[in-house]
Amino acid sequence: MSDPTNAPMTATEYIQHHLTHLSSTHQGSIVDFSVINFDTLVFSILMMALVLWLLYKAAKKATPGVPDKFLCAVEMLVDFVADQAKSIVHGDRTFVAPLALTVFVWVTFMNCIDLIPVDLLPLIGSGVGLNHLRPLPTADLNGTFGISFGVLLLMIYYGIKAKGLWGFNKSLFTAPFGNYFLLWPFNFLLNIIEYLAKSVSLGMRLFGNMYAGELLFFLIALLTGMLWEGMNGLTVFGLVGQVFAGLCWWLFHVLIVLLQAFIMMMLTLVYIGQAYESH
C-alpha cells in the first residue's frame, strides 16, 4: 500500500491511485473523452493481438484427424457462436458470426485482466517509471463506449444494407407511428433515441459491472493491507478471512467475466438482427 516513491498512502489515496489512468493529461478521470487513456489502448490492443494469435494457431492446427483439446474447445466455441448468430440474425452472416466470436473472445480476455492481483501490474509499471496504470480496459467508460459505438455503426450499416439507403431513411421517418407527415418528426426523434439508447446501454452495462468488480477487488486488497500494517491489528483470523473473501470473490468474478462477454456478444447479434427487420 505505497506509491512508487514509497510514501505511505491512506485508504482514499490507495483507491484514487488505482482508479487513475495512464493518460495524456496524467489525470484520466472516469468519464473524460478529451484525453487518451494509454493503458486502455495498450491492454485492449494486446488482448486483441492475443485473441487473433490463439485463433490463428487453432486454425493452423486444424486437420482432418482427431483434434487436440485446444482445437476441440475452439471448434465448440465457433459452433456455439455460429448457432447463436443463425438463430438471431436472419440475413447475411458472413461477417456477423466472426464478429460475434471476436466480440465474445476479446471482451472475455479483457475482462480476465481483472482476475490478476490488483497490485501486480501497477507494481510492474512503477518499476519502469509509470506512476499510474489501470490495466482493465472494460472498466474504462471510454473503452466500452468505443465498442458500443462500433456496434452502432454496424447497426446503421446493416440497416442500410438490408433496406437500401432510401428504405432505411424512410423507416426512420415512418416507423413506428405510420407514414403521415405530421408524425415524421416524432418517428425520427424516437428512432434516433432508440439507436442512442441501445449504444449507450451496451457500453454502460459492461462498464458498470466490470467497474464494480474491480472496485471490490481494490477494497479487499485494501483491507488486507490494513491488517498487514497493523491498522486494525494483525491476526491470523483476520488475514485468513481477507484471503478467503478475495478467493470467493475471484471465483464468483470468473462467472461475471464470462457472463458480461456473453451478454455483449448476444446484444451485438440482437441489435444487428433487428437492423435486418422492418418495423
Summary of the structure (lengths in Angstrom):
residues: 279
radius of gyration: 22.7
end to end distance: 56.2
largest distance: 74.2
contacts: 818
relative contact order: 0.13
helix: 74%
strand: 1%
